[in-house]
Amino acid sequence: HFKLVTEGFKPEPGEVYFGHENPKGELGFYIRSDGSAHPYRLHVRGPSFVNIFATDHMSRGHLISDLVTIIGSIDIVLGEVDR
């Protein structure tokens, strides 16, 4: 463990996407490596970012006053969306 922390982990060059089940939806990680100890690219896709796009479909045919209930039902975390 000490050697892994001090020297770092050097994965092979390539890319991978890993989706993980989360209580609010899928939490996704995209990592691209160039073979060094630090990732070349790292992107985290939060579930609230994806769920906010469903509000357009869910709110069609409803009143504007219903929008508060619709947004509250999918439990969006705006700090997660604002990345």
C-alpha positions as CSV (number, residue, x, y, z in Angstrom):
1,H,0.0,0.0,0.0
2,F,2.8,2.4,0.9
3,K,4.6,1.8,-2.4
4,L,1.4,2.2,-4.4
5,V,0.7,5.6,-2.8
6,T,4.2,6.9,-3.0
7,E,5.1,5.7,-6.5
8,G,1.6,5.8,-8.0
9,F,-0.2,3.3,-10.2
10,K,0.7,3.3,-13.9
11,P,-2.1,1.7,-16.0
12,E,-1.6,0.8,-19.6
13,P,-2.6,3.4,-22.2
14,G,-6.2,3.3,-23.2
15,E,-9.7,4.4,-22.1
16,V,-12.5,3.0,-20.1
17,Y,-16.0,4.0,-19.0
18,F,-17.5,2.6,-15.8
19,G,-21.1,3.2,-14.8
20,H,-22.1,2.5,-11.2
21,E,-25.5,2.2,-9.7
22,N,-26.3,5.1,-7.4
23,P,-29.5,5.9,-5.4
24,K,-30.2,8.8,-7.7
25,G,-29.2,7.1,-11.0
26,E,-26.1,6.1,-12.8
27,L,-22.8,7.6,-11.7
28,G,-20.4,7.3,-14.6
29,F,-16.6,7.6,-14.7
30,Y,-14.6,8.0,-18.0
31,I,-10.9,7.7,-17.7
32,R,-8.3,7.9,-20.5
33,S,-4.7,7.0,-19.7
34,D,-1.5,7.8,-21.5
35,G,0.5,5.3,-19.4
36,S,1.6,7.8,-16.8
37,A,0.7,7.8,-13.1
38,H,-1.9,10.6,-13.7
39,P,-4.9,10.2,-15.9
40,Y,-4.8,12.0,-19.3
41,R,-8.5,12.7,-19.0
42,L,-11.0,12.1,-16.3
43,H,-14.7,12.9,-16.5
44,V,-17.4,12.2,-13.9
45,R,-21.0,12.1,-15.1
46,G,-23.3,12.6,-12.2
47,P,-26.9,11.2,-12.1
48,S,-28.5,14.6,-11.5
49,F,-27.0,16.0,-14.7
50,V,-28.7,13.3,-16.7
51,N,-32.0,13.4,-14.8
52,I,-32.4,17.2,-15.3
53,F,-32.9,16.6,-19.0
54,A,-36.0,14.4,-18.3
55,T,-37.8,17.4,-16.9
56,D,-38.7,18.6,-20.5
57,H,-40.4,15.3,-21.2
58,M,-42.0,15.0,-17.8
59,S,-43.4,18.5,-17.7
60,R,-45.2,18.5,-21.1
61,G,-48.9,19.1,-20.7
62,H,-48.6,20.2,-17.1
63,L,-49.0,23.6,-15.5
64,I,-46.0,25.7,-14.6
65,S,-47.0,25.4,-10.9
66,D,-46.5,21.6,-11.3
67,L,-42.9,22.1,-12.2
68,V,-41.9,22.4,-8.6
69,T,-43.4,19.0,-7.8
70,I,-41.8,17.4,-10.9
71,I,-38.3,18.7,-10.1
72,G,-38.7,17.7,-6.5
73,S,-39.8,14.1,-7.4
74,I,-36.5,13.4,-9.3
75,D,-34.4,15.0,-6.4
76,I,-31.9,17.0,-8.5
77,V,-28.8,18.3,-6.7
78,L,-28.0,21.5,-8.5
79,G,-24.4,21.6,-7.2
80,E,-23.8,18.4,-9.1
81,V,-25.4,19.7,-12.3
82,D,-23.3,22.9,-12.2
83,R,-20.0,21.3,-13.0
